[in-house]
Amino acid sequence: MPRIAKYAIVLMLAGLVVAVSFALLSATSKGGSKDPVEKLATGTLAKLDVSQRGEGMSDATFEGPDGTEATLADFKGKVTLVNFWATWCGPCEREMPSLAALESAKGSDNFQVIAISVDATEDKDYAIQRLQELTGGVLDFYFAPPENWDVVYDAGARGFPTTIIYDANGEEIARLSGEAQWDSYEAAALIDTITD
């Protein structure tokens, strides 16, 4: 076999490997999406779901930090990341420090993290203590015990933690069911994309 034919075969095989690799990477990444939020569903935010985009906030009440009634509508006018969590939920507790870090880094007049505890009424004091320990006091304590889970049901939370991001008009942008690293590059880029 002539020497040039050997080189041609090697080059064709190398080209085939590159083409197959590119096709596989394109098929498994979000890079082909035109949606800037969906493009950021990578790494720790790979489970980010935009399928309910445009759904409105619940008008159900829950308890605010000062013990008075609050609703999600109280936060209209800014992008709001709402996290439903509980002390009995290991993934909830693991991600809480990263939510506090996100609030510290990105919290402003345009963005706020709201952590709503879904613990039982008899566990409220412990939940307040845990939130303080896990976040260093960065996040305020909001409370929706099981007898007041309308806000949880209306939001469509199917488990905990569930995090839903609403735009300034109170419409859902995206949600993530399960644990995430909210102090990651992807999370910071997501909030920057939404608030810009």
TIVEX-157397 format. One record per residue (C-alpha): residue in three letters; x, y, z. Coordinates in steps of 0.001 Angstrom, whole numbers, padded with zeros to 6 digits, always signed. Layout:
REM residues N
alaXYZ
...
END
This chain:
REM residues 196
met+000000+000000+000000
pro+001451+003364-000959
arg+002562+005645+001812
ile+000096+008403+000900
ala-002822+005962+001163
lys-001775+005088+004722
tyr-001773+008786+005680
ala-005137+009306+004003
ile-006685+006436+005981
val-005270+007784+009267
leu-006574+011292+008470
met-010018+009954+007543
leu-010221+007969+010798
ala-009130+011025+012821
gly-011753+013133+011043
leu-014404+010521+011760
val-013483+010485+015480
val-013702+014291+015628
ala-017069+014330+013823
val-018568+011637+016080
ser-017252+013395+019208
phe-018751+016705+018097
ala-022103+015069+017343
leu-022200+013380+020749
leu-021280+016549+022614
ser-023882+018571+020720
ala-026581+016021+021454
thr-025853+015872+025182
ser-025346+019565+025940
lys-027726+022489+026217
gly-025521+024484+023871
gly-028038+024179+021052
ser-030779+025905+023036
lys-031632+029476+022090
asp-033104+030111+025570
pro-030422+031900+027645
val-031791+030443+030900
glu-031995+026898+029568
lys-028410+027183+028287
leu-027287+027558+031905
ala-028815+024204+032913
thr-025393+022625+033228
gly-023148+021427+036018
thr-024844+021704+039386
leu-027914+023262+037711
ala-028333+020478+035150
lys-031841+019727+036495
leu-033022+023307+035905
asp-036508+023095+034380
val-038068+025895+032313
ser-041200+023965+031288
gln-043466+025949+033633
arg-042164+029350+032590
gly-044838+032027+032807
glu-046832+030387+035610
gly-047850+032950+038215
met-046899+033058+041882
ser-049201+031569+044479
asp-051290+034041+046457
ala-051409+031664+049439
thr-050163+033020+052732
phe-047260+031924+054909
glu-045556+033411+057931
gly-042971+036151+057457
pro-039871+036812+059597
asp-041781+039081+061961
gly-044600+036547+062417
thr-047062+038391+060187
glu-048792+036976+057139
ala-046846+037169+053882
thr-047415+036134+050266
leu-045039+035685+047370
ala-046655+038748+045783
asp-044971+040794+048524
phe-041740+040240+046578
lys-042971+041404+043170
gly-040736+044044+041683
lys-037595+041929+042023
val-036398+038543+040847
thr-037114+036117+043679
leu-035572+032714+044271
val-037981+030795+046528
asn-036606+027706+048246
phe-038903+025264+050066
trp-036835+023423+052674
ala-037041+021487+055953
thr-034691+020554+058783
trp-035492+016843+058304
cys-034320+017060+054679
gly-030578+016395+054338
pro-030251+017873+050818
cys-032137+020970+052007
glu-029676+021566+054799
arg-026662+020839+052580
glu-027652+023484+050023
met-028662+026180+052534
pro-025134+027645+052969
ser-024838+028015+049185
leu-028201+029826+049056
ala-026897+032215+051721
ala-023736+032738+049663
leu-025844+033512+046584
glu-027894+036032+048577
ser-024689+037619+049897
ala-023175+037844+046412
lys-026227+038798+044352
gly-028879+040045+046809
ser-030033+043565+045904
asp-033085+045662+045125
asn-033370+043448+042008
phe-032876+039991+043540
gln-033645+038153+046788
val-033460+034590+048119
ile-036512+033528+050165
ala-036176+030308+052195
ile-039569+028971+053314
ser-039398+026275+055988
val-042034+023541+055654
asp-041276+022041+059060
ala-044035+021094+061504
thr-045298+023793+063867
glu-043695+022078+066862
asp-040321+022235+065068
lys-040478+025948+064251
asp-037978+027060+066911
tyr-035515+024386+065826
ala-035957+025423+062162
ile-035228+029055+063065
gln-032082+027927+064903
arg-030923+025719+062007
leu-031443+028456+059429
gln-029342+030780+061586
glu-026611+028127+061923
leu-026626+027174+058239
thr-026704+030695+056805
gly-025055+032813+059463
gly-028206+034916+059632
val-028020+035951+055972
leu-031476+034558+055127
asp-034680+035564+056892
phe-036967+032849+058268
tyr-040261+032259+056443
phe-042582+029495+057593
ala-045299+027345+056011
pro-046064+024403+058321
pro-047943+021397+056864
glu-051338+022748+057916
asn-050549+025823+055795
trp-048962+024187+052742
asp-051194+025931+050202
val-048186+027926+048995
val-046260+024652+048546
tyr-049115+022944+046686
asp-049837+025994+044530
ala-046163+026185+043575
gly-046254+022567+042426
ala-043424+021440+044704
arg-043228+017649+044497
gly-040503+017172+047090
phe-037867+019058+049006
pro-035829+020996+048359
thr-037671+022689+045526
thr-036419+026024+044270
ile-038460+028276+041993
ile-037207+031496+040433
tyr-039800+034181+039673
asp-039274+037309+037617
ala-040126+040807+038847
asn-043703+040382+037544
gly-044233+037255+039638
glu-044032+034798+036752
glu-041973+031639+036946
ile-038696+031622+035065
ala-037346+028223+036099
arg-037369+025642+038878
leu-035051+023022+040237
ser-036193+020001+042205
gly-033464+018632+044433
glu-030184+019908+045755
ala-027946+022370+043905
gln-024823+024400+044588
trp-026259+027909+044496
asp-022838+029474+045037
ser-021569+027994+041766
tyr-020539+029847+038633
glu-023656+028533+036875
ala-025959+029912+039565
ala-024275+033326+039526
ala-024494+033404+035725
leu-028163+032401+035896
ile-029027+035252+038268
asp-026960+037709+036203
thr-028770+036596+033022
ile-032191+036970+034630
thr-031574+040290+036363
asp-029808+042022+033424
END
